[in-house]
Amino acid sequence: MIPVTILTGFLGSGKTTLLKRILNEKHGMKIAVIENEFGEENIDNEILVQDTNEQIIQMSNGCICCTIRGDLALALEDLANRKKAGTLDFDRVVIETTGLANPGPVAQTFFMDNTIADEFLLDSIITLVDAKHGNHQLDEHEVVQRQVGFADRLFVTKSDLVDAAALDDLKHRLVHMNPRAAIKVVNFGEADIKEIFDLRGFNLNAKLEIDPDFLAEDEHGHDHAHDHDHDDDHDHATCGHDHSHDHEHQNHHHAHHDDKIKSFVYRSDKPFDPNRLEDFLGGILQIYGERLLRYKGVLYMKGVDRKVVFQGVHQMMGSDLASKWQPIEKKNSKMVFIGIELPQDLITDGLDACLVK
């Protein structure tokens, strides 16, 4: 399986700078970069635009750059066929979307098209946000909010152009939109290759990292019946956030952002009834699937001695059994939902009703 990274971010956020580094640095990897140049007026169409006339350029460090106008699935299929035939050599793919593109349909390509799903594995979506213009772009363009909501990792660029308070304000806003994406400040495309590849954002695994600041504020602000104590398994060393905020001040300070895309975390120490939960989640996906960008959870199910993990993009959800609950572990469920104007109370109450009484 060839791993794929989707690189997204609004116009001027620094994607090209980062790509140039990937295409020119001596990292020993053979990377195929697909630049998606479909016309910007077609941003909301699925990725079918003009007929494909692609051009493949070999780079000095062994990477290849492929410009497509047209169907992404066809371009990927073509790359896979050339790799099999031995005419192209690459280990992974990076797709750069246009600045006005919603990454949702790009991600869905890897789940809906069987030919693509057999050859390629979607590793992660990385979103670049411009520190100077990010807040304004988030206010003005819903597509920028979507880019943030879909992300597995957020790179904040051009931080040298703003003061510390403005940078903190933006980071805080991003955490509330997407508490599961680690935030990293990068300047001039200087991100470590290790922070770009093999993030396993779409893997089904029992690791559900949620920014601890988000959880702390969530508890600070309101006392939900389902917010129980939790074991925070977040790796502070790698999450890239500043944990020293004064939460009361922050909550007050950031109240003016009213983003359509928000996230919430659901937790419970009680086990779920598997049948009730399956029915409920099925219904939620049917009704709100288009508004659900990313969701993920590690679940404690009645009668199952293993953790159940699930995650999805829009209506496409996958689930699997993970490791066994250890005797010393506190069994609980933790889920995060990121979406557009999701009915949090309805989903929360529905999940509560799926718990074993």
C-alpha positions in Angstrom: 0.0 0.0 0.0 1.4 3.4 -1.0 0.8 6.0 1.8 -0.8 9.3 0.8 -0.7 12.7 2.5 -3.2 15.4 1.6 -1.8 18.9 2.0 -4.4 21.7 2.2 -4.7 25.3 3.3 -6.0 28.6 2.0 -4.3 30.7 -0.7 -1.0 32.0 0.6 -0.8 29.7 3.6 2.6 28.4 2.5 1.8 25.0 0.9 4.0 25.7 -2.1 7.0 26.6 0.1 6.5 23.4 2.1 6.2 21.4 -1.2 9.4 22.9 -2.6 11.2 21.7 0.4 9.8 18.2 0.1 10.7 18.1 -3.6 14.2 19.4 -3.2 15.5 18.2 0.2 17.9 15.3 0.4 15.7 13.0 2.5 16.2 9.8 0.5 12.5 9.3 -0.1 11.0 8.9 -3.5 7.8 11.0 -3.4 5.2 11.6 -6.1 3.6 15.0 -5.6 0.3 15.6 -7.3 -0.6 19.2 -7.8 -4.3 19.6 -8.2 -4.8 22.4 -10.6 -8.5 22.0 -11.3 -10.1 25.4 -12.0 -10.9 27.3 -8.9 -14.4 28.1 -10.1 -15.2 24.4 -9.8 -14.2 24.2 -6.1 -17.3 22.5 -4.9 -17.6 20.0 -7.7 -16.4 16.6 -7.1 -12.9 16.4 -8.5 -14.1 15.7 -12.1 -13.2 18.7 -14.2 -11.3 18.9 -17.5 -9.8 16.0 -19.4 -6.5 14.9 -18.0 -3.3 16.2 -19.6 -0.7 15.5 -17.0 2.9 16.2 -17.0 5.4 14.3 -14.9 8.7 16.0 -14.0 11.6 14.1 -12.4 13.3 16.0 -9.6 17.0 15.9 -8.7 16.4 14.1 -5.4 14.4 11.3 -7.0 10.9 12.8 -6.3 8.5 13.2 -9.2 6.0 16.1 -9.6 2.8 15.4 -11.5 0.4 18.3 -12.4 -3.2 17.2 -13.1 -6.1 18.9 -14.4 -9.0 16.5 -14.1 -9.8 13.4 -12.2 -7.7 12.6 -9.2 -8.6 8.9 -9.2 -7.4 8.5 -12.8 -4.1 10.2 -12.0 -3.6 7.9 -9.0 -4.5 4.8 -11.0 -2.0 5.9 -13.7 0.7 6.4 -11.1 0.1 3.0 -9.6 0.2 1.3 -13.0 3.5 3.0 -13.9 5.0 1.9 -10.6 3.9 -1.7 -11.3 5.3 -1.5 -14.8 8.6 -0.2 -13.4 8.5 3.1 -15.4 8.1 5.2 -12.3 9.7 4.7 -8.9 8.1 6.3 -5.8 7.3 5.3 -2.2 4.6 7.7 -1.2 2.3 10.4 -2.6 1.6 14.0 -1.5 -1.5 15.7 -3.0 -1.6 19.5 -2.8 -5.1 20.8 -3.2 -5.9 24.3 -4.4 -6.3 26.9 -1.7 -10.1 27.0 -2.3 -10.6 23.2 -2.1 -12.7 21.3 0.4 -10.5 18.3 1.3 -13.5 16.1 2.0 -14.1 14.8 -1.6 -10.3 14.3 -2.0 -10.3 12.1 1.2 -13.4 10.3 0.1 -11.7 9.1 -3.1 -9.6 6.7 -1.0 -12.7 5.0 0.5 -15.1 5.1 -2.4 -13.0 3.9 -5.3 -12.0 0.3 -4.8 -9.1 0.4 -7.3 -7.6 3.3 -5.4 -8.3 1.7 -2.0 -6.4 -1.5 -3.0 -3.3 0.4 -3.9 -3.2 3.5 -1.7 -3.6 4.2 2.0 -4.6 7.6 3.1 -2.2 8.5 5.9 -3.2 12.0 6.9 -4.6 15.4 6.1 -2.2 18.3 6.9 -3.6 21.8 6.9 -1.5 25.0 6.8 -3.0 28.1 8.4 -1.5 31.6 7.9 -0.9 33.2 11.3 -1.4 36.7 10.0 -4.6 36.2 8.0 -5.9 33.0 9.5 -8.5 34.5 11.8 -9.9 36.7 9.0 -10.0 33.8 6.6 -11.8 31.6 9.1 -14.4 34.3 9.5 -14.9 34.8 5.8 -14.6 31.4 4.2 -16.3 28.2 5.3 -13.9 26.2 3.2 -11.0 27.3 5.5 -13.0 26.0 8.5 -13.5 22.7 6.7 -9.8 22.5 6.0 -9.1 22.9 9.7 -11.9 20.4 10.7 -10.6 17.6 8.5 -6.9 18.0 9.6 -4.9 15.4 11.5 -2.1 18.0 11.9 -2.2 21.8 11.7 0.9 23.8 10.7 0.7 27.5 11.6 2.9 29.5 9.2 4.1 33.1 9.1 4.1 33.4 12.9 6.9 35.9 12.6 4.4 38.5 11.3 2.2 38.5 14.4 2.7 39.0 18.1 2.4 36.3 20.8 -1.1 37.2 21.8 -2.5 37.0 18.2 -0.7 33.7 17.7 -2.2 32.3 20.9 -5.6 33.6 20.0 -5.4 31.7 16.6 -4.1 28.5 18.2 -6.9 28.6 20.8 -9.5 28.9 18.1 -8.0 26.0 16.1 -8.1 23.8 19.2 -11.8 24.4 19.7 -12.5 23.6 16.1 -10.4 20.5 16.0 -9.0 19.2 19.4 -7.5 16.1 17.9 -5.0 17.8 15.5 -1.6 18.6 17.0 -0.7 22.2 16.2 2.9 23.1 15.2 4.2 26.5 14.4 6.5 26.3 11.3 8.2 29.1 9.4 9.4 29.0 5.8 8.3 25.5 5.3 10.7 24.2 7.9 8.7 21.2 9.2 10.6 18.0 10.0 9.8 15.3 7.4 8.8 13.1 10.4 6.0 15.6 11.3 4.6 15.3 7.8 4.6 11.5 7.0 3.4 8.4 8.7 1.0 10.2 11.1 -1.5 7.3 10.7 -4.4 9.8 11.0 -6.9 7.4 9.3 -5.7 4.2 11.1 -8.1 2.4 13.3 -6.3 2.3 16.6 -7.0 2.8 20.2 -5.0 6.1 20.4 -7.3 9.0 20.6 -5.3 12.1 21.2 -7.4 15.1 22.3 -5.7 18.4 23.2 -5.7 18.5 27.0 -6.4 22.3 27.0 -9.7 21.6 25.2 -10.6 19.0 27.9 -9.6 21.3 30.8 -11.7 24.2 29.4 -14.6 21.9 28.6 -14.8 20.8 32.3 -14.1 24.3 33.5 -17.0 25.8 31.5 -19.8 23.4 32.1 -20.5 20.4 34.1 -22.0 17.7 31.8 -23.4 14.6 33.4 -21.3 12.5 31.0 -18.0 14.3 31.7 -16.4 11.8 34.1 -12.8 11.7 35.2 -10.6 10.4 32.5 -7.1 9.0 32.1 -5.4 11.5 29.9 -3.2 9.5 27.6 -2.1 12.5 25.5 1.6 12.8 24.8 2.4 16.3 25.9 5.9 16.1 24.4 4.7 16.0 20.9 1.4 17.9 20.9 3.0 21.3 20.3 0.7 23.4 22.4 1.4 25.8 25.2 -0.3 24.5 28.3 0.1 27.5 30.5 -3.0 29.4 29.6 -5.2 31.0 32.2 -8.5 29.3 31.1 -10.9 31.9 32.6 -9.1 34.7 30.8 -8.9 32.7 27.6 -12.6 31.7 27.6 -13.6 35.3 28.0 -11.1 36.6 25.5 -12.0 34.2 22.7 -15.8 34.4 22.9 -16.1 36.5 19.7 -15.4 33.7 17.3 -18.6 32.0 16.2 -17.3 29.2 14.0 -19.7 26.9 12.1 -17.3 24.1 12.6 -17.0 23.0 16.2 -16.0 19.9 18.0 -17.1 18.2 21.2 -15.9 15.3 23.2 -18.2 12.7 24.8 -17.1 10.4 27.6 -18.6 7.8 29.8 -17.5 5.2 32.3 -20.6 3.1 31.7 -20.6 0.5 28.9 -22.5 0.9 25.7 -25.2 -1.5 24.5 -23.7 -2.6 21.2 -27.0 -2.9 19.3 -28.4 0.4 20.5 -25.2 2.2 19.8 -25.0 0.8 16.2 -28.6 1.8 15.5 -28.1 5.3 16.9 -24.8 6.0 15.1 -26.3 4.7 11.9 -29.1 7.1 12.2 -26.8 10.0 13.0 -24.6 9.3 10.0 -27.7 9.1 7.7 -29.1 12.5 8.9 -25.9 14.4 9.7 -23.3 12.6 7.7 -22.6 15.5 5.3 -22.1 17.8 8.3 -19.8 15.4 10.1 -16.3 16.0 9.0 -14.2 13.7 11.2 -15.1 11.6 14.2 -13.3 9.0 16.2 -13.7 7.0 19.4 -12.5 4.3 21.6 -15.4 2.5 23.1 -16.2 0.4 26.2 -18.9 -2.1 25.0 -20.9 -4.5 27.1 -19.8 -8.1 26.7 -16.6 -7.2 24.7 -13.3 -7.7 26.4 -11.5 -5.5 23.9 -11.6 -1.8 23.1 -13.7 -1.1 20.1 -12.3 1.7 17.9 -14.3 3.6 15.2 -13.7 6.6 13.0 -15.1 8.1 9.9 -15.3 10.9 7.3 -18.8 12.1 6.5 -21.0 8.9 6.1 -18.1 6.5 5.8 -17.4 4.9 9.2 -15.1 2.0 10.0 -14.8 0.1 13.3 -12.6 -2.7 14.6 -11.5 -4.4 17.8 -8.3 -3.1 19.3 -6.3 -4.4 22.3 -7.8 -6.1 25.4 -8.7 -4.0 28.3 -6.0 -4.4 30.9 -6.9 -5.2 34.5 -5.3 -2.0 35.7 -7.1 0.1 33.1 -10.2 2.1 33.9 -12.8 1.1 31.2 -14.4 4.1 29.6 -15.5 5.5 26.3 -14.1 8.6 24.7 -15.4 10.0 21.4 -14.7 13.2 19.5 -17.0 14.7 16.8 -15.9 17.5 14.5 -18.6 19.0 12.2 -20.7 21.8 10.9 -23.3 23.1 13.4 -23.8 19.6 14.9 -26.6 19.2 17.4 -24.4 18.5 20.3 -27.2 18.0 22.9 -29.1 15.7 20.6 -26.0 13.5 20.0 -25.0 13.5 23.6 -28.5 12.6 24.9 -28.7 9.9 22.2 -25.4 8.4 23.3 -26.4 8.5 26.9 -29.5 6.5 25.9 -27.3 3.8 24.4 -25.5 3.2 27.7 -26.3 0.0 29.7 -28.6 1.2 32.4 
